[in-house]
Amino acid sequence: MVDKREYANKQVFTTGEVAEICNVSQQTIIRCFDSGKLQGFRVPGSKFRRIPREALVQFMKENDIPLDLLDTGKRKILIVDDDPAITEMLQDVLERDGRFEVKATNTGYEAGILTQSFNPDLILLDYLLPDINGNIVCKTIRENSAFSHMKIIFVSGVVNPDEVEQLIKSGADDFIKKPFDVEKLISRITELLNI
């Protein structure tokens, strides 16, 4: 029996580990590596092959292999806010909670890139970002069916009820006004993610 915890936080894998995770022979993994179907690198001065986590995840998705063994068990949260004090505080609180893996950014553009690569379960999204407004980010995410599982909570100082209504219409699951109670925010996150 393979122990999930063994692979949950690992970033680089041997061909033997990849074979175990994918439930195929090591020879199959070596063939996939040598033919370029599985990306990775050779350890300098040896014949050993290594596969980075991102390449392994991509390979598993392309070949419909369940990602169960790579799952950390933590829910992924992306914080998008241009106020560094807020992103640092939220990141610190959520990581200390222990149930979340957290990434943060301060622009809508970066939010788009991280949504693709990090694939968060939930996004805490500020409305007023330096490059584009959060409602555009929200609409863009909602237009992509691959992201239909993502929950979006707007966290903003916007107080106009019409604007709040527009944010919810753009596809958000909730709106929380700044300044906010951190415990209430975490409680809402756990509700939306069914934790």
PEVEN-V492722 format. One record per backbone hydrogen bond with DSSP energy under -0.5 kcal/mol. CO is the residue of the C=O (numbers start at 0). NH is the residue of the N-H. Records with the same first field share a line. If there is no record, write none. Layout:
CO: NH ; NH
//
This chain:
1: 3
2: 5 ; 6
3: 6 ; 7
4: 8
6: 9
10: 52
12: 50
13: 17
14: 18
15: 19
16: 20
17: 21
18: 22 ; 23
24: 28
25: 29
26: 30
27: 31
28: 32
29: 33
30: 34
31: 35 ; 36 ; 37
32: 35
36: 38
40: 49
42: 45
47: 42
48: 14
49: 40
50: 12
51: 55
52: 56
53: 57
54: 58
55: 59
56: 60
57: 61
58: 62
59: 64
60: 63
63: 65
66: 69 ; 70
67: 70
74: 100
75: 120 ; 121
76: 78 ; 102
77: 79 ; 123
78: 80 ; 104
79: 125
81: 83
82: 85 ; 86
83: 87
84: 88
85: 89
86: 90
87: 91
88: 92
89: 93
90: 94
91: 95
92: 96
93: 97 ; 99
94: 97
98: 74
100: 76
102: 78
104: 80
105: 129
106: 110
107: 111
108: 112
109: 113
110: 114
111: 115
112: 116
113: 117 ; 118
114: 118
120: 150
121: 77
122: 124 ; 152
123: 79 ; 125
124: 154
126: 128 ; 133
132: 135 ; 136
133: 137
134: 138
135: 139
136: 140
137: 141
138: 142
140: 143
142: 144
143: 146
144: 147
146: 149
150: 122
151: 153 ; 172 ; 173
152: 124
153: 155 ; 175
155: 177
159: 162 ; 163
160: 164
161: 165
162: 166
163: 167
164: 168
165: 169
166: 171
167: 170
173: 153
175: 155
179: 181
180: 184
181: 185
182: 186
183: 187
184: 188
185: 189
186: 190
187: 191
188: 192
189: 194
190: 193
//
